[in-house]
């Protein structure tokens, strides 16, 4: 089923995004991993207590992983397509389909 395939793709994309976010959160406390070398200490805000501030973490995240903006946009687009596919399913006469669409 095409919807299930799209859901699987969305789950994989979401997991990739979550991993990058978790890595950045850890690096804000522990320092950079090998993957984030090449950024200055200022870009990484190492040792800065404001790292816990959401805006600083977001800035750090996008500095370390500039591809993440594109990944998030693609993920959002996939979710929009998935929602449209689900909305297109006719559920007027099928209570089970109605229940699943709401869940």
QUIDA-V13782 format. One record per residue. N is the residue number from 1. RES is the residue in one small letter. NEAR is the number of other C-alpha atoms within 12 Angstrom. Layout:
BEGIN
N,RES,NEAR
N,RES,NEAR
END
This chain:
BEGIN
1,x,10
2,x,12
3,x,22
4,x,14
5,x,15
6,x,23
7,x,22
8,x,18
9,x,22
10,x,27
11,x,19
12,x,17
13,x,25
14,x,23
15,x,17
16,x,20
17,x,28
18,x,19
19,x,17
20,x,31
21,x,27
22,x,17
23,x,25
24,x,35
25,x,29
26,x,22
27,x,29
28,x,34
29,x,21
30,x,16
31,x,25
32,x,26
33,x,19
34,x,11
35,x,14
36,x,25
37,x,16
38,x,15
39,x,21
40,x,15
41,x,19
42,x,17
43,x,26
44,x,35
45,x,31
46,x,25
47,x,17
48,x,20
49,x,14
50,x,18
51,x,27
52,x,21
53,x,15
54,x,16
55,x,13
56,x,23
57,x,31
58,x,27
59,x,26
60,x,37
61,x,34
62,x,25
63,x,26
64,x,33
65,x,29
66,x,17
67,x,16
68,x,27
69,x,20
70,x,15
71,x,23
72,x,24
73,x,17
74,x,19
75,x,27
76,x,21
77,x,18
78,x,25
79,x,23
80,x,18
81,x,21
82,x,26
83,x,20
84,x,16
85,x,20
86,x,24
87,x,18
88,x,15
89,x,17
90,x,16
91,x,16
92,x,13
93,x,10
94,x,12
95,x,12
96,x,13
97,x,17
98,x,17
99,x,12
100,x,14
101,x,21
102,x,12
103,x,8
END
